[in-house]
Amino acid sequence: MGLGLGMRNIEGIEAIRLAQEVSKLPDGTFKIAFYPCNLATGEASSKLRIMEGCKTRAQLPREQWEADGDAYFLFQDNEGEPKTCHRVLLRFIGFPNDGFQLHKVNWFKQ
């Protein structure tokens, strides 16, 4: 799955920026691993979910959140379905330039 010891780290903001850039390419997609969260209850799952063939997306008119919209990572899955993830729950991301190997996303300075 690419979650080995030699894994490269990437800063959270840089991961989002690269995902946006890759999504602009005609066949540009990325792979992510995150902890799903129920936005209504705020409860996060302890099971890591991996999704391939993702692209970033714009906020839909029907989407409204109590928190700042920048707190969310908006993407579509490989079937074009809109998905939302709290940014800090995004744990790993992979890009086509290295075979979609997952890299650990760091959101906070250590």
N, C-alpha and C positions, 0 to 999 in steps of 0.2 A: 504494500500500500504506500510505501515511501515515507514511513514514519520511523526511519532509522536513526542511529546515533550521529551520523555525519551530516545531518540535515542543516541546510542553510537557513538562517533567520531573515525575516524581512519586516521592516517597520510597517505598522498598520496603515498609515496614510499613504505610504509608497505602494502597498499592496492594492489599495483602492484605486490609486492613480493608474497603475499598470493594468488593472482589470478594465478600467474605462478606455484606455488606449487600445488594448487588444480587442475590445468589443467593437471598435470602429472599423476593424478589418472585415472584409466580406465573409471570411470563414473563421474569424477570430473568436475563440471561446477560451474559457478557463475552467479549472476544477477547484472546488472548495470543500472544506470540511468544517462544520460548525455544530454547535449545540442548539438544537431547535428550542424555541421559546414561544409560549402562548402569549401573544400580545395583550389579550383580554385579562389574563390572570397574572401575567408577569412571571410565570413559573417556567424555568428552563429544564430541559431534559439532561440527564447525565450520560446519554448515549450519543456519541459523535455521529453525525450524518454526513455522508460524502455525496456530492453531486457533480457530475461531469457535463460538459457541453453548455456551460452557463455564459450569459452575457449580461452586462449591466443594463439597467433600464431607467427611464424617467418615472417620477412619481405619478400615479394615476389620479384622476380628479376625485375619485371616491375615497382615496386614502387620506385619513386624518389621524394624527397621533397627539396624545397629551404632551409627549416629550418633543424636543426639537427634532425635526426631520433628519438632521445631520447625524443623529444617533443610530440611524438605520442604514443598512446596506441593501439596496434595491437591485434585484437581478431577475432574470428569467431562466427557467430550467431548459433542458435540451428539447423540450416539446413546446417552448415558447410561453409557458405558464408563468405569470408574475409571482415572484417570491420575495419575502422580506426577512431580514435577519438583523438582530441587534449587532452593530459593528463589533463590539467587544466580545461577542460570542463566536465570531469568525476566528478559527484557530489555525487553519492551514489553507494555503492557496498554491495552485500550480498553473504554469503557463506553457503554451506550445513550444517555446524555444528550447525547453529542456525536457520534452516528453511528458509534460504535466506532472513532474515530480513535485510532491507536496513540500512546501516550505512553511516553517512555523511563523505565524504572524504575531509580532510583539506590539502590544498596544500601550504598554507602560514602560518607562525607563527603569532599568534594573539597578 
